[in-house]
Amino acid sequence: MLKSRIKYNSAKFITSAPDITRLPEDSGIEVAFAGRSNAGKSSALNALTDQKLARTSKTPGRTQLINTFALDDDKRLIDLPGYGYAKVPLEMKIKWQKSLGEYLQKRDSLKGLVVLMDIRHPLKDLDMDLIEWAVGCEIPVLALLTKADKYAQGKRKGEVLQVRKKLAELNGDIRVHAFSSLKGIGLNDLAWTLDDWFLGPYVKPEDSE
């Protein structure tokens, strides 16, 4: 069962936009999900919100627009176009990359970036480019290693440690967790990280006398 300070199952679809000019007003707080077209981005959003919020497909690259989901009046989840895999015309890939780049560079309400990577193939060049860009802009990053159920627990932990070690070299605000939408692995880690970005770190109240 998901334990979080925010009710992610209250998320509601707002709009699908081809570029940032069609997005809601640039205010409040947004957390964006980005990753290669086969990284399991839609499945992660659906697991977090406990609903079929984002469309999943066996054909990678179905997310071609910037999809916006509202949690409340000033908190939003953003599903960015996938990159790097989809078998689509080059012209369309360039268009996706442009809308992705514009959003990341110009959206002031972006306060956290979840970068999803298949645990079996993490830290590809485009993933690193994205993480390095976020660190350079002082945007916190959650590197979410998806499809973690493909590995036994020991191998899973080892892969997380390797990725943490590599990303520690960037000296940014980066967290790394294993995740499986199928088995619920890392679901609370995802929710707690988003809680911190939306609400600030949880401070346990001191015990009353």
N, C-alpha and C positions, 0 to 999 in steps of 0.2 A: 504494500500500500504506500502511495506517495505521501511523504511527510514534508510539507513545505509551508512557508508563510503566505504564499500567494496561491489562489485557486486557479491553477492553469487550465482546469477543465471548463472554466468560464470563457475561454478564448472564443472570439467570434470573427469570422471573415469580414474584412472591410472592402478590400479592392485588390485587383491585379493590375499593375501598372507597367507599361513598356519602358518608362524612364522616370527619373525622380520628379519631373514636373507634374506627374499625375498622382503622386503620393499624398497622403494626408499632410496637414500643416506640420512643419518641422519644429515640433515642440514636444515637451515631455521626454520620455525615455524609450529607446528602442534597443532591442537585442536582436542581432541578425544571425541567421544560420547560413553557412556557406560551405561548399565542398565540391569535390568532383562529382560528376553526374551519376556515378554508381556507388556513392558513399553511404546511402541510406538516410539522407536528410529528411525526406518526407516521413519515413517510418519513425524517426526520432521525434519529430514534431507531434505525430499522432500518438506516440507512447506518452509523451509529456502531458498532453492535453486530454488523454483518454477519450479521444474521438477521432473520427476520420476527417481531420481538419485539412490535411494536405493530401493531394492525390498521389498515390503510389503506382508504380508501373514496373513491369519486368523490362521495359525498354528505357534505359537510362536517358536522361536529358529531357524529361517531360516538363520540368519547371523552366519555362522560357520567359517568364515575367517576374517582376518583384511583387510577391504576394504579402499582404499585410493582414495581421490578425490582432484584434484589440483585446487586451486583458481588462482594462478599464479606460477612463477618459484620457489618462496620460501615460499608459504603459502598453507597448506593442511588441509583438513578435514578428520578425521579418524573415521570409523565406526567399533567399536570393537565387538567381539562376545558377544551375550547376555548370561546372566548367571541366574541360579537359578530356572528355571521353565521348560524348554523344556523337552518333553518326548523322550529322546534319550538314547542310551546305556551309562552306567556309564563310560566306556572307552572313549567315545567321549566327555563327560562332562569334564573329567580329561584333555583331550587334549586341549579343549577350555580354561580351567582355566590356563593351562600352557602358552599358547600363549598370553592370556590376561595379566598374571602376568609378563611375560618377557617384553612385550611392555611397561607396566607401570613402570617397574623398570629400564630398560636399554635404553630407547629412550630419548636421550638428547634434541631433538627438541620439545618434548611435553611441551607446555607452558600453557595449560589450559585443564580442564576436565569438560565436561558436564555430570552430572549424572542424568539420567531420571528415575522418579519414578511415578507410578500411584498415583494421588492425594488422592485416596481413601485408599491406602495402602503404605504410605511412610515410609522411614527409617527402612526397614527390616535389618536383621543382615548383609547380604552381602553388602547392600547399605552403611551402616555405616562403615563397614570394608574398603570399597573403599574410602569413604570420609576421614576417619581418616588417611589412607595411604597417600592420596594426601596432606593433611594438614601437615603431618610429613615431606613430601618432599618439602614443601613450594610451591606447585603447586596450583594456584587458582582454585576454584570449582564453577560451577553454578549448583545448585540443581533445576532441572526443573520438576515441578509437572504437569505431563501430564494428558490428559483426563479431563481437568478442566471444560469443558462444562457439565460434569455430575453433577456439583454442581451449585446452585444459587450463585450469586455474594457475598452475605454476608458470606455464609459458605465457599466459595472459599478463601476469604480474611482471614477468621479465621484460616483455615488450613495452609495458607502460614505463618501467624504470629507464629503459634505453631511450625512449622518446623524451622523457623528462630530462635526462642527462644532456641530450642534444639541444633541446630548446632552452635549457638553463644558460647556454652560451650567449643567448640573445639579451640576457639581463632585463627581461620584461615581466609584466604581470601575467604569467602564463600558468594555467593549471592543466593537468593531463589526467584523464580518466578513461578506463575501459567502459564500453557501452554495448548493450544488446537490446534492441527493441523487442526481440522475440522472447528473451528470458528475463527481461527487466533488470539486467546487470547495469549498474551505474545510473539508474534512473533518479535516485535520490541525490546523487552527486551532481547531476545536471540541474535538478530543481534548486538545490541549495546554492549553487553557483549563481544561477539567475536571480534567486532571492537577494543575494548580496549585491548584485549589480542594480537591481531595481530599488531595493530598500536600504542598502547599506549593510555592513557586516552585522550579524546577530551578536548582541551583547547580552550575556546571561545576567539577569538581575540578581543583585546580591541578596542572600537569604535575610529575611527580616528578623530582627531580634525577637 
